[in-house]
Amino acid sequence: MDNSLIVTAYVIYLPIALTLTVLVARNLFKNAKVFMRDIFHGREEIAMATNRLFEIGFYLMNVGFALLILEISKYHDFNTTQVLIETLASKIGGFSIYLGVVLFLNLFMFFRGRKKSKTIAYTEPNIENLPPVTAE
């Protein structure tokens, strides 16, 4: 087993997996702002805070998964560049499919939240019509 090929595989895999994660997250959460504003009925502050928390969770989950599946030496005997390329293609392809599934799950949650927010009528509290508070 050639350890230099394994290290080369890690050096290639990690930047690709991390770059894919960043690109998907940026696009998803840049466009998710519209959904969040709609879900929270234009309340910008809570919509953006929630969107940011979802984004942080997305990064943690996907970077964690990319690192979890990092080990590749136990699956193949690395003795040729061909095995390295085939293994990397399998790893990166699998991670890309995983990212796609997570992307669609996030979109599903956004659409579900939007649908749910439409069924629950949101009304601003009217402080003027509240009964006075009496000290007892």
Phi and psi in degrees as a GROMACS rama.xvg file:
@    title "Ramachandran Plot"
@    xaxis  label "Phi"
@    yaxis  label "Psi"
@TYPE xy
-96.2173  108.018  ASP-2
-64.666  -29.328  ASN-3
-66.3129  -32.9369  SER-4
-69.5591  -35.4607  LEU-5
-66.4597  -44.9143  ILE-6
-63.0395  -40.346  VAL-7
-60.3958  -41.1399  THR-8
-61.668  -42.5173  ALA-9
-64.9162  -41.8405  TYR-10
-65.3715  -30.2448  VAL-11
-82.49  -45.1986  ILE-12
-65.3098  -49.0465  TYR-13
-59.2287  -50.7494  LEU-14
-61.9384  -36.3593  PRO-15
-66.6583  -46.1273  ILE-16
-63.6878  -42.2265  ALA-17
-68.9642  -39.1196  LEU-18
-65.2197  -43.2008  THR-19
-59.0529  -43.1258  LEU-20
-61.9017  -45.6861  THR-21
-65.113  -44.5476  VAL-22
-62.466  -44.8229  LEU-23
-65.2818  -44.2911  VAL-24
-63.1168  -45.552  ALA-25
-58.7349  -47.79  ARG-26
-67.2252  -43.4841  ASN-27
-62.2154  -50.5925  LEU-28
-83.3472  -18.5297  PHE-29
-67.9936  -43.3083  LYS-30
-81.0375  -20.5293  ASN-31
-72.4831  -16.6326  ALA-32
-57.6945  -37.2944  LYS-33
-62.4929  -44.778  VAL-34
-64.3491  -42.6638  PHE-35
-63.8751  -41.6875  MET-36
-61.0921  -39.9422  ARG-37
-69.1284  -43.541  ASP-38
-61.263  -40.9361  ILE-39
-97.3126  21.0263  PHE-40
52.5443  46.8125  HIS-41
79.9786  1.34268  GLY-42
-77.2566  91.238  ARG-43
-56.121  -45.8291  GLU-44
-61.9077  -48.9056  GLU-45
-72.3048  -32.7564  ILE-46
-64.4454  -45.2035  ALA-47
-71.5926  -36.55  MET-48
-64.833  -43.2591  ALA-49
-65.5105  -42.2949  THR-50
-60.9864  -41.1708  ASN-51
-66.0021  -39.4607  ARG-52
-65.2074  -40.5041  LEU-53
-60.9953  -40.5573  PHE-54
-64.1343  -44.3506  GLU-55
-62.7815  -43.0762  ILE-56
-61.3174  -39.5809  GLY-57
-60.4882  -47.7826  PHE-58
-61.205  -48.1111  TYR-59
-60.3075  -45.2295  LEU-60
-65.7842  -44.6286  MET-61
-78.6241  -38.3024  ASN-62
-65.8091  -40.3294  VAL-63
-60.4044  -42.9637  GLY-64
-66.9632  -39.9972  PHE-65
-60.4873  -39.2618  ALA-66
-73.9186  -34.2124  LEU-67
-62.7984  -38.4492  LEU-68
-94.0081  14.5653  ILE-69
-61.8859  -40.3654  LEU-70
-61.1988  123.451  GLU-71
-125.828  -14.0805  ILE-72
-68.9675  -24.7577  SER-73
-78.6077  -12.5698  LYS-74
-91.2664  -28.4308  TYR-75
-140.084  154.659  HIS-76
-91.1125  105.009  ASP-77
-78.7978  99.0762  PHE-78
-128.797  -8.89167  ASN-79
-136.675  159.647  THR-80
-66.7019  -31.2526  THR-81
-60.4409  -44.601  GLN-82
-63.4236  -39.3087  VAL-83
-59.8128  -49.5753  LEU-84
-65.0851  -43.3878  ILE-85
-64.6912  -39.6718  GLU-86
-67.386  -42.8312  THR-87
-63.1458  -41.5888  LEU-88
-60.6119  -41.6349  ALA-89
-65.4569  -46.0673  SER-90
-64.2698  -49.2045  LYS-91
-68.9835  -38.3915  ILE-92
-63.1519  -44.4077  GLY-93
-62.7789  -41.6836  GLY-94
-66.7247  -37.4934  PHE-95
-63.9644  -41.316  SER-96
-63.642  -44.0641  ILE-97
-57.9997  -45.5844  TYR-98
-61.2388  -39.0463  LEU-99
-63.0648  -42.3099  GLY-100
-64.0556  -44.0988  VAL-101
-64.2219  -38.2968  VAL-102
-59.6107  -48.0603  LEU-103
-68.1629  -32.2372  PHE-104
-65.0768  -39.8764  LEU-105
-64.1772  -43.6653  ASN-106
-61.3584  -40.2822  LEU-107
-59.7932  -43.5416  PHE-108
-64.4607  -39.4229  MET-109
-63.4018  -46.5899  PHE-110
-65.1924  -38.1318  PHE-111
-66.2854  -42.4907  ARG-112
-63.8696  -38.0417  GLY-113
-65.5716  -43.3559  ARG-114
-64.2772  -43.0858  LYS-115
-65.9086  -37.5942  LYS-116
-68.6896  -26.4617  SER-117
-74.2339  -28.9543  LYS-118
-81.0179  -24.063  THR-119
-99.4454  112.685  ILE-120
-70.6498  126.285  ALA-121
-98.4693  129.591  TYR-122
-128.908  138.647  THR-123
-70.7281  137.577  GLU-124
-66.8174  135.383  PRO-125
-102.171  102.229  ASN-126
-65.804  -31.2022  ILE-127
-64.8461  -29.0824  GLU-128
-93.6768  4.09606  ASN-129
-77.0753  144.436  LEU-130
-66.604  149.964  PRO-131
-67.1809  147.938  PRO-132
-88.0162  127.665  VAL-133
-110.975  142.959  THR-134
-85.29  131.479  ALA-135
